[in-house]
Amino acid sequence: MPKNIFKNIPEQLPEELFETLLKRGQVHIERIVSKGHATAEGYWYDQDCDEWVLLLQGQAIIDFENQPSLRLSAGDYLLIPAHSRHRVAWTADNEDTVWLAVHLLAENS
């Protein structure tokens, strides 16, 4: 049965919404929905795996430690290599920002 990535988004999002869409072997695909959310000040993601992200809808800014920030719009995608410290600095608060994230897990994960 097909599903739609833009459906079943709650009206109120007190926190970012993370949903696993598929997890097989070393591949973990999730939908993330943000609406005015940002990573807590001073917190940096430092993941053990590469993460490929595609911004399907909305706008966002990702900060990287010791690198320039990136502003993303719908259709933009990037690969975040393992251990690249990063954080979501901003997402639009007037629309749902919908991400598709593909985590490429290490062999021993």
C-alpha positions as CSV (number, residue, x, y, z in Angstrom):
1,M,0.0,0.0,0.0
2,P,1.6,3.3,-1.0
3,K,2.1,6.1,1.6
4,N,2.7,9.8,1.1
5,I,5.6,11.6,2.7
6,F,3.5,14.8,3.0
7,K,0.5,13.2,4.8
8,N,-0.2,12.6,8.5
9,I,1.8,15.6,9.7
10,P,0.4,16.7,13.0
11,E,-0.9,20.3,13.2
12,Q,1.1,21.0,16.3
13,L,4.7,20.0,16.5
14,P,6.1,20.7,20.0
15,E,9.2,18.8,19.0
16,E,10.7,17.7,15.6
17,L,9.0,14.6,14.3
18,F,11.3,11.7,13.4
19,E,9.8,8.7,11.7
20,T,11.5,5.6,10.4
21,L,10.3,4.8,6.9
22,L,12.6,1.9,6.2
23,K,15.5,0.1,8.0
24,R,17.3,-2.6,6.1
25,G,20.8,-3.8,6.8
26,Q,23.1,-0.7,6.8
27,V,20.4,1.7,5.4
28,H,18.1,3.6,7.7
29,I,15.6,6.1,6.0
30,E,13.6,8.5,8.0
31,R,11.2,11.4,7.5
32,I,11.9,14.4,9.7
33,V,9.4,17.2,10.0
34,S,10.5,20.6,11.6
35,K,8.4,23.8,12.0
36,G,10.5,26.5,13.6
37,H,12.7,23.9,15.3
38,A,16.4,24.1,15.8
39,T,19.0,22.0,17.5
40,A,19.5,23.1,21.1
41,E,22.1,25.8,21.5
42,G,25.6,24.4,22.1
43,Y,24.6,20.8,21.0
44,W,26.3,19.3,17.9
45,Y,25.3,16.1,16.2
46,D,28.4,13.8,15.8
47,Q,27.2,10.7,14.1
48,D,29.0,7.5,13.6
49,C,27.6,7.1,10.1
50,D,27.3,9.1,6.9
51,E,23.9,10.9,6.4
52,W,22.4,12.0,3.1
53,V,19.7,14.5,3.5
54,L,17.2,15.9,1.0
55,L,15.0,18.9,1.9
56,L,11.7,18.1,0.3
57,Q,9.7,21.1,1.5
58,G,10.5,24.2,3.5
59,Q,13.7,26.0,4.4
60,A,16.5,25.4,6.8
61,I,20.0,26.4,7.8
62,I,22.6,23.8,8.9
63,D,25.6,24.9,10.9
64,F,28.8,23.0,10.7
65,E,31.6,23.2,13.2
66,N,34.5,25.1,11.6
67,Q,32.8,25.4,8.3
68,P,30.3,27.9,6.7
69,S,26.6,27.4,7.4
70,L,24.4,26.1,4.6
71,R,21.0,27.5,3.7
72,L,18.7,24.8,2.2
73,S,15.6,25.2,0.2
74,A,13.2,22.6,-1.2
75,G,15.1,20.2,-3.5
76,D,18.6,20.8,-2.0
77,Y,20.5,17.8,-0.7
78,L,23.9,17.0,0.8
79,L,26.0,14.3,2.3
80,I,27.1,14.8,5.9
81,P,30.1,12.6,6.4
82,A,30.4,10.6,9.6
83,H,31.7,12.7,12.5
84,S,31.0,16.0,10.8
85,R,29.8,18.0,13.7
86,H,26.6,19.8,12.7
87,R,23.4,21.3,14.0
88,V,20.1,22.6,12.6
89,A,20.4,26.3,13.3
90,W,16.9,27.3,11.9
91,T,13.8,26.0,10.1
92,A,11.0,28.1,8.8
93,D,8.2,28.6,11.4
94,N,5.5,29.3,8.9
95,E,5.5,26.0,7.0
96,D,6.4,22.4,7.6
97,T,10.0,21.6,6.7
98,V,10.1,18.0,5.5
99,W,13.4,16.2,5.3
100,L,14.3,12.8,3.9
101,A,17.3,11.4,5.7
102,V,19.2,8.3,4.7
103,H,21.7,7.1,7.3
104,L,24.4,4.8,5.9
105,L,25.2,2.7,9.0
106,A,28.6,1.2,9.6
107,E,28.9,-2.6,9.1
108,N,29.0,-3.2,12.8
109,S,25.9,-1.1,13.7
